[in-house]
Amino acid sequence: MMSKSYSDNLLEADIQRTHLQERLKEASYDYHSNLLRLLDEKKHSGKKDMRLWEDTISGFQTCVALNNHIIEKSFSIAKTQLQEAFEKSGLFVEAVEEDG
């Protein structure tokens, strides 16, 4: 049987995923802004601003890490939803009883 904790867990996971997506939007904006500044600087002045270079690299790493967390959270949500669907259908219980 589905418990209230399933619904609560799904809601919490969805909220966490939404927060991660918002953080990714912010991080992506910062990364792309730094990247454009870096490219403009290289094209027009030729000077090397190592701090801007490091900030751009760090921003890219942050975007990749946040995207990875979003994917992991989405898979976790999908797994929970599938488990819940199987339990509601009774197929999961029957399969476990046959194996046991």
Secondary structure, DSSP 8 states (H G I E B T S, - for coil): ---HHHHHHHHHHHHHHHHHHHHHHHHHHHHHHHHHHHHHHHHHT----HHHHHHHHHHHHHHHHHHHHHHHHHHHHHHHHHHHHHHHHTHHHHHHHHH-
